[in-house]
Amino acid sequence: MDAEKDDRWQYTQQHSDSSNITTSLELGDTISLRSEFKMDEMEEELKCPVCGSFFREPILLPCSHNICLACARNILVQTPDAESPQSSRASGSGLSDYDYLDLDKMSLYSEADSGYGSYGGFVSAPTTPCQKSPNGVRVFPPAVPQPPAQHHLLGHQGSLPPIPRNSCITCPQCHRSLNLDERGLRGFAKNRVLEGVVDRYQQSKAAALKCQLCEKSPKEATVMCEQCDVFYCDPCRLRCHPPRGPLAKHRLVPPAHGRVSRRTSPRKISTCTEHELENLSMYCVQCKMPVCYQCLEEGKHGTHEVKALGAMWKLHKGQLSQALNILSDRATEAKEFLVQLRNMVQHIQENGVEFEACLVAQCDALIDALNRRKAQLLTRVNKEHEHKLKVVRDQISHCTVKLRQTTGLMEYCVEVIKENDPSGFLQISDALIRRVHMTEGQWGKGTLTPRMTSDFDLTLDSGPLLQTIHQLDFVQMKVPAAPMLQLEECCTINNSATLSWKQPPLSTIAVDGYILELDDGNGGQYREVYVGTETICTVDGLHYNSTYMSRVKAFNTSGVGQYSKILAMQTSEIAWFTFDPASAHPDIILSNDNLTVTCNSYDDRVVMGNSGFSRGVHYWEITVDRYDNHPDPAFGVARGDVLKDVMLGKDDRAWAMYVDNNRSWFMHNNSHTNRTDGGVSKGATVGVLLDFTRRVLIFLINDEQQGPVAFEGIEGLYYPAISLNRNVQVTLHTGLPIPDFYTPGEADLSGSVC
């Protein structure tokens, strides 16, 4: 008994506003279900879909649904003896492809990969008359129900009437058709877990126990025989269970004690449905079902992965417990949401009454012509009032139904978890886990969001003169609500930021336009960057490696509304850019997606990049693809208004290094400085390092610094730029890391001047 207690789930419930149910597993596995739900909400989970009553001797169909054994016999159908499944398909019968999975007469367990089993025919013909339906299927009439005691004795002394060949059963819930094999309904596993849950639930109802042998209007039971497992009233006990003969040794107990003995009596060891003499001891991971050693030896599961039954029992209990925790959270949120909706009903009623009183007071102050219009306006207010109430009440009703279903499933799962029968639990655990996950998914985004606001966004304007009374109407006198930023559509690319927003879903206030504001990327003041009616805007020309704070507000004729929440947007740390054909000299020729450039003139022509820099550290390289007749290409940075028809650096708006095949010079405002040995040729690489932290410009040739720091005091907005003629072709490379030799703030300021 101590081991049995250790295996059992322990439940403690603290009755409070938010009671806790703590379920403990072996090895310290725990779940906590925050709930205030009653077991009554589980009742629908415990009723047969055919008879509508509590399950009695439930069997587990391969589709994971349950049905009473007696109901299963009542819904059996038989295909014509002369027709095979293949011919039935050809003749256009209503059976689906699922009905013909049994072509090889395979057993339920060999079909586990598909999730369902198929069953062959029976060896005996039907012994009860049947009717033939128009589609060629014979339907058996319902069997005459037997008294509980007789049915109990029948299970020990006899067998059920034989089931005819070619019989099949259709699941009443998922409508899948299943063919039966020679074992008939015995081929379906008994759902002992469900049977135990039903028994415990009925015990918890504390209803008066009825005699199981009374033929009409059963009387209240007075005793229960532990050996016969039957409840008797006094007349039936004297008639069917006399206190003499073989029955004299039977132990009679009060009905309530009989309930307890039923619940606490040890369950029989589970046996394999395929090999009835073998106990279920392993679990086939691939087929997701308990198996015996003989199943493994015969080869049906020999190549499948199997695990210990106890280990999988604990694993699945833990998975179901985790899923229940999530579902419990959703149910708690649903309860809080229902409280919110009920409060909205009260607010709508209060606001409606207040609004109506204000309207009546204004209308009564007007002349008789205004009174005629007043009735029309009151009708509109009442319609709005009723519409809001209807929407919220409908949502309450819908959410209440879903919550009842959810809590019913939760209570059922909790009762299932109490079971200490590994094989019985594992027969239904996968299906329950899927149902719990699916039910949790139904409480998705938008389900717990009010569909209606409690505000009446209407105000009566009583200012017009008497001659305008007949045109009197409600007008909006409120400023717009704060817009909502759509984070999934907001993004940054390089130094551009795209922002998107919308009005709150329940807002009915008209909007004339929006104002988008950004700061300077350095924690400074906000500035307007867009004013208009669009709800999406892209801002170009921002600083690289900067964080911009953005916000948006709406306006109408009544004024400007509140700001939205502030969104921080980070621009790219490393710049990716190309040459800009729009600002290039007409003689410039671009190719390779504007990364390769040359010229059709013997004179130097300037081309700039399409991105400007004013903050951060940036590095790019230019590869010399062609170098003929020793020209002097120039590389550097420039203002946006630099001259395009002269060498880069000839004016005061460019800072450059021009180079031939032997040496280089720095040039700005037509001043040549720092001649340095080392030139370029075909295949050479020129690097440009622009550092706004030190405000310096440095050049490199073939990964070596060319001369000292070229220029200092760099400040403002600069564009990458080069000048070249037809003897030179270069290719731009961007998005490069800073060279290893250089650390921002530690530039080598040494060098000679020639």
Steps between C-alpha positions, in 0.01 A plus 500: 500500500790740568635454148153554362470824693838616374392441141177684548457869423451714806259790474462792738253777442493824693158661478559866431429759232759328284537148631804293412502137400849351528560165336815311591667226298774260590855631471389845603302591183232755589234710339290780644152568368355831612129439481163565653318257274265228612491137400152555356660665198672171417173314452487535120841332477356193673193440281477264206444683168243235397272450800576830676537322835809443707741254344438140597771251410664751262724372224777704339473530121821531294409863428539568878126556554293296746165325480296270723534132415122461464480812282778362281289192425199718422679701231670208327431472128574218258606525137331252262656152508542497122695824493862543597632839613648547156173429319310721744730786411449439131123494538503844658411410857528768764808350665817708502852395412558451870265198493735310273816515704436137594596345166765279667287413806751675722431544868434821683854518632669451164302797371615731779725701269195644328340587832208264452442127482309288254313178571408201290175305492341271755461125465133483593190633329253735669243330720270802522291636216631806323376757256664586171553870437485656148879509473537123540602502868307292752441672833449287810209595726588612853557213739253457782665646811559250777475566871834591652528182704421275206748688289759454772436128519508473126857623497597206724282218371442565134583723209329773303297396195725445201565788264461436124776508245600816317385713793626852554439782744504873438628728772211731597738791561756503217289280262788271410395149400682204656477138378493231769721193504423154634525627857207736449453766763746313722770636271444846643675579826286575803550852630545418864617850582179656368293237679673588826450873447128445432472292813668764715290775347177317569612440854568870544144583393378330820184384327294223658615158381236305310438131496651334198241222473171690511336472159286814526562816704808376688475543875770639720766242578542391859800264472780411264654155462876526474532160330219551245581871463124574481281753686171356639185642645341293777244313281759416234751390763252256650403372156839484325753481782361282781714471814546126459672250281810611302406866546508483879871576505464816291568825681224761485597860573316834494482660150735785593762250619452310179591809303820537696591133457445529125732796479775361721493141374821415317472512126581201290834490327466618142539233236574529131193498276699309238643246746253472786734297721782756484525807723571839344855582603654722229399808300552525122611857429428477127150353535430696822344207684581247777622161379602167651817298449324265259412797276872574479599139440249446219645792312207741486688744717840330488666777297327783684647703782358383834536639848407392850130534574554672835742755358262595218212515749685758708614689188150531358358599837759776516416618146129504578571687822702767318229540237239533776702776666487704180130431453439593863663838438271555202196408704603744775544774241156417362344538843665838546386598153140408586520727805625777274209446259246504781646825627470638150128415503459707815703789358304496176176512695623784720640698208183439302280630778724800551513578130125464465437737790733760350330472165153539651611808696635667185199414289248617763667841500425550131176606331225266383677432171796367695274257692406324174867453419572391857299180461705401197828561678385300803425209272853511363649508849288205610600303193867570572441401860330172408757426232788533745320287758419234243858478376645472850233254621550283193873499570430406864281212389754378247790523743297329776428200277865469401607534863256228608637266233856582599444445870312178430798370305734614779306318770485189284875512441565549872292193574686305232832599655387343827512159335783271600445259211786572257365316198150635540632851537729472198210383286344846522784729602607598147146590402447699820825689454399592147157612617646711778743669257221555248267644764777727623554622145132602480571765764725670249562857403184710497279253691541687829468848351175699539312548177333817616591809699277624780536865401234693311707713266210737428433855615203720417582841357222736618643818349327525162212742454133404489488470120770224513322280754384254236864442400605444860723190533773348713849628433836385623659741743791286614860498390627172352637226719873425504601295191643151542840427345497178296829353615494214249516753214754741651862445396831666415716444191841666493429860604128493413216431743149386407218548751140380479206573728121473525212623709384289798258230378204623708544870427222666295634856510581653161865576420611768255872418505808394692822662623816288517788621717860378543776621726853571374626148570699622799233562763418851376170673436231354275431651159219447251604283206156429348151653505225340291226242471718194430559241771847394386809713446866439410756752625829506308835664570529406866832453678658157497552313826245719680187436703202718408194545718178529300140578585182590313176681582171560318299817452153612382297819510464468877874500564806281531486169686747329728832358383540132436749294694862588423683259269880478496649422157867411449661584165766273349841500662678434168406686183402325177483733201562527124594774257217744435412534129261788570774733625785374276647699209336407165831354372506243782415139401359271773459120497488200734199637692669842527809352671738525200575836336706639211478805273474573125705822522874569519424768760443415866135458604355463851252239631376475862342233717126492567543522881635787706682471833509739794554270799691184586799326339475381138735310272468402134734382225535553125666235282681621184370279219673683213792745506641618162747782404576604860192719581442673838173372655395667827324342798339667802186671628302802389208726579180453307567809283856406390611585144455199271714598198841539667732276701372424848659748746535790255232695688440562870216245517709183464781329696691246292816304425603482134755241398697386194711189449784622729373739770202681650395846626224630729296779343235744626404836352764439225778475763741204462664361818675194640653341194557132584676228305288208384247502219230281349474258213243255371372291792600748768262581788444851639339528844327807648455528879267779622493539880259756645601416858853637434379712205775364272530356148760227428592324173643152440654327198507120499411486873787732602443857623609742227677791666385666824147598591383678190252751648388604845203697628253302285149607601167510321338283231735327254445265207753244372638627167758429230614666174639312197524505120463239229833336579377378838226259614436426867260291713360606838494270810293606803381360832859426602634483855751756626862395420674314782779754537258780581310560821264803506660775703855360449587603144867537403545875454862472397635535146719712281400790274650550155 
